[in-house]
């Protein structure tokens, strides 16, 4: 699987929510694109990742 342009080994049966937690992302502070499609936050727990997936994860940063 590729995440933000880097190859990452994927554990079988891992959901997007599990992946984000395992890599220290706060689900409420990220937007995720999977294979060119935005994944709604409500679907993070149901979206099971596969080896062929490409994710782009963007973190929201506050400031001014």
PyMOL CGO cylinders between C-alpha atoms (Angstrom):
from pymol import cmd
from pymol.cgo import CYLINDER

trace = [
    CYLINDER, 0.00, 0.00, 0.00, 1.15, 3.58, -0.64, 0.3, 1, 1, 1, 1, 1, 1,
    CYLINDER, 1.15, 3.58, -0.64, 0.51, 6.37, 1.85, 0.3, 1, 1, 1, 1, 1, 1,
    CYLINDER, 0.51, 6.37, 1.85, 1.40, 9.93, 0.91, 0.3, 1, 1, 1, 1, 1, 1,
    CYLINDER, 1.40, 9.93, 0.91, 3.76, 8.57, -1.75, 0.3, 1, 1, 1, 1, 1, 1,
    CYLINDER, 3.76, 8.57, -1.75, 5.56, 6.05, 0.49, 0.3, 1, 1, 1, 1, 1, 1,
    CYLINDER, 5.56, 6.05, 0.49, 5.22, 2.26, 0.47, 0.3, 1, 1, 1, 1, 1, 1,
    CYLINDER, 5.22, 2.26, 0.47, 3.84, 0.93, 3.77, 0.3, 1, 1, 1, 1, 1, 1,
    CYLINDER, 3.84, 0.93, 3.77, 3.34, -2.69, 4.83, 0.3, 1, 1, 1, 1, 1, 1,
    CYLINDER, 3.34, -2.69, 4.83, -0.31, -3.33, 5.59, 0.3, 1, 1, 1, 1, 1, 1,
    CYLINDER, -0.31, -3.33, 5.59, -1.64, -5.71, 8.22, 0.3, 1, 1, 1, 1, 1, 1,
    CYLINDER, -1.64, -5.71, 8.22, -4.46, -7.85, 6.83, 0.3, 1, 1, 1, 1, 1, 1,
    CYLINDER, -4.46, -7.85, 6.83, -8.00, -6.86, 7.61, 0.3, 1, 1, 1, 1, 1, 1,
    CYLINDER, -8.00, -6.86, 7.61, -7.10, -3.42, 8.94, 0.3, 1, 1, 1, 1, 1, 1,
    CYLINDER, -7.10, -3.42, 8.94, -9.71, -0.70, 8.65, 0.3, 1, 1, 1, 1, 1, 1,
    CYLINDER, -9.71, -0.70, 8.65, -8.87, 2.87, 7.82, 0.3, 1, 1, 1, 1, 1, 1,
    CYLINDER, -8.87, 2.87, 7.82, -9.74, 3.88, 11.40, 0.3, 1, 1, 1, 1, 1, 1,
    CYLINDER, -9.74, 3.88, 11.40, -7.35, 1.25, 12.79, 0.3, 1, 1, 1, 1, 1, 1,
    CYLINDER, -7.35, 1.25, 12.79, -4.61, 2.34, 10.39, 0.3, 1, 1, 1, 1, 1, 1,
    CYLINDER, -4.61, 2.34, 10.39, -4.96, 5.99, 11.39, 0.3, 1, 1, 1, 1, 1, 1,
    CYLINDER, -4.96, 5.99, 11.39, -4.84, 5.15, 15.10, 0.3, 1, 1, 1, 1, 1, 1,
    CYLINDER, -4.84, 5.15, 15.10, -1.82, 2.85, 14.64, 0.3, 1, 1, 1, 1, 1, 1,
    CYLINDER, -1.82, 2.85, 14.64, 0.07, 5.66, 12.87, 0.3, 1, 1, 1, 1, 1, 1,
    CYLINDER, 0.07, 5.66, 12.87, -0.86, 8.34, 15.42, 0.3, 1, 1, 1, 1, 1, 1,
    CYLINDER, -0.86, 8.34, 15.42, -3.32, 10.26, 13.25, 0.3, 1, 1, 1, 1, 1, 1,
    CYLINDER, -3.32, 10.26, 13.25, -6.32, 11.82, 14.96, 0.3, 1, 1, 1, 1, 1, 1,
    CYLINDER, -6.32, 11.82, 14.96, -9.26, 10.84, 12.75, 0.3, 1, 1, 1, 1, 1, 1,
    CYLINDER, -9.26, 10.84, 12.75, -11.14, 14.03, 13.56, 0.3, 1, 1, 1, 1, 1, 1,
    CYLINDER, -11.14, 14.03, 13.56, -8.22, 16.13, 12.28, 0.3, 1, 1, 1, 1, 1, 1,
    CYLINDER, -8.22, 16.13, 12.28, -7.52, 14.47, 8.91, 0.3, 1, 1, 1, 1, 1, 1,
    CYLINDER, -7.52, 14.47, 8.91, -9.01, 14.16, 5.45, 0.3, 1, 1, 1, 1, 1, 1,
    CYLINDER, -9.01, 14.16, 5.45, -8.32, 10.92, 3.60, 0.3, 1, 1, 1, 1, 1, 1,
    CYLINDER, -8.32, 10.92, 3.60, -8.37, 10.19, -0.12, 0.3, 1, 1, 1, 1, 1, 1,
    CYLINDER, -8.37, 10.19, -0.12, -8.37, 6.51, -1.05, 0.3, 1, 1, 1, 1, 1, 1,
    CYLINDER, -8.37, 6.51, -1.05, -7.64, 5.60, -4.65, 0.3, 1, 1, 1, 1, 1, 1,
    CYLINDER, -7.64, 5.60, -4.65, -8.66, 9.07, -5.80, 0.3, 1, 1, 1, 1, 1, 1,
    CYLINDER, -8.66, 9.07, -5.80, -11.91, 9.25, -3.79, 0.3, 1, 1, 1, 1, 1, 1,
    CYLINDER, -11.91, 9.25, -3.79, -12.50, 11.17, -0.56, 0.3, 1, 1, 1, 1, 1, 1,
    CYLINDER, -12.50, 11.17, -0.56, -13.45, 8.81, 2.28, 0.3, 1, 1, 1, 1, 1, 1,
    CYLINDER, -13.45, 8.81, 2.28, -16.18, 10.29, 4.50, 0.3, 1, 1, 1, 1, 1, 1,
    CYLINDER, -16.18, 10.29, 4.50, -15.13, 10.30, 8.16, 0.3, 1, 1, 1, 1, 1, 1,
    CYLINDER, -15.13, 10.30, 8.16, -18.24, 8.25, 9.01, 0.3, 1, 1, 1, 1, 1, 1,
    CYLINDER, -18.24, 8.25, 9.01, -16.85, 5.41, 6.85, 0.3, 1, 1, 1, 1, 1, 1,
    CYLINDER, -16.85, 5.41, 6.85, -13.35, 5.23, 8.41, 0.3, 1, 1, 1, 1, 1, 1,
    CYLINDER, -13.35, 5.23, 8.41, -14.40, 2.28, 10.62, 0.3, 1, 1, 1, 1, 1, 1,
    CYLINDER, -14.40, 2.28, 10.62, -15.95, 0.31, 7.76, 0.3, 1, 1, 1, 1, 1, 1,
    CYLINDER, -15.95, 0.31, 7.76, -13.32, 0.90, 5.06, 0.3, 1, 1, 1, 1, 1, 1,
    CYLINDER, -13.32, 0.90, 5.06, -11.08, -2.19, 4.98, 0.3, 1, 1, 1, 1, 1, 1,
    CYLINDER, -11.08, -2.19, 4.98, -7.73, -1.43, 3.37, 0.3, 1, 1, 1, 1, 1, 1,
    CYLINDER, -7.73, -1.43, 3.37, -5.99, -3.63, 0.79, 0.3, 1, 1, 1, 1, 1, 1,
    CYLINDER, -5.99, -3.63, 0.79, -2.38, -3.93, -0.39, 0.3, 1, 1, 1, 1, 1, 1,
    CYLINDER, -2.38, -3.93, -0.39, -3.22, -2.14, -3.65, 0.3, 1, 1, 1, 1, 1, 1,
    CYLINDER, -3.22, -2.14, -3.65, -4.70, 0.96, -2.02, 0.3, 1, 1, 1, 1, 1, 1,
    CYLINDER, -4.70, 0.96, -2.02, -3.18, 4.41, -2.37, 0.3, 1, 1, 1, 1, 1, 1,
    CYLINDER, -3.18, 4.41, -2.37, -3.96, 6.83, 0.45, 0.3, 1, 1, 1, 1, 1, 1,
    CYLINDER, -3.96, 6.83, 0.45, -3.37, 10.54, 0.72, 0.3, 1, 1, 1, 1, 1, 1,
    CYLINDER, -3.37, 10.54, 0.72, -3.77, 11.74, 4.29, 0.3, 1, 1, 1, 1, 1, 1,
    CYLINDER, -3.77, 11.74, 4.29, -3.92, 15.46, 4.99, 0.3, 1, 1, 1, 1, 1, 1,
    CYLINDER, -3.92, 15.46, 4.99, -3.81, 16.78, 8.54, 0.3, 1, 1, 1, 1, 1, 1,
    CYLINDER, -3.81, 16.78, 8.54, -5.59, 19.99, 9.46, 0.3, 1, 1, 1, 1, 1, 1,
    CYLINDER, -5.59, 19.99, 9.46, -3.37, 22.53, 11.15, 0.3, 1, 1, 1, 1, 1, 1,
    CYLINDER, -3.37, 22.53, 11.15, -4.66, 25.50, 13.09, 0.3, 1, 1, 1, 1, 1, 1,
    CYLINDER, -4.66, 25.50, 13.09, -3.06, 28.87, 13.10, 0.3, 1, 1, 1, 1, 1, 1,
    CYLINDER, -3.06, 28.87, 13.10, -3.37, 32.29, 11.71, 0.3, 1, 1, 1, 1, 1, 1,
]
cmd.load_cgo(trace, "trace")
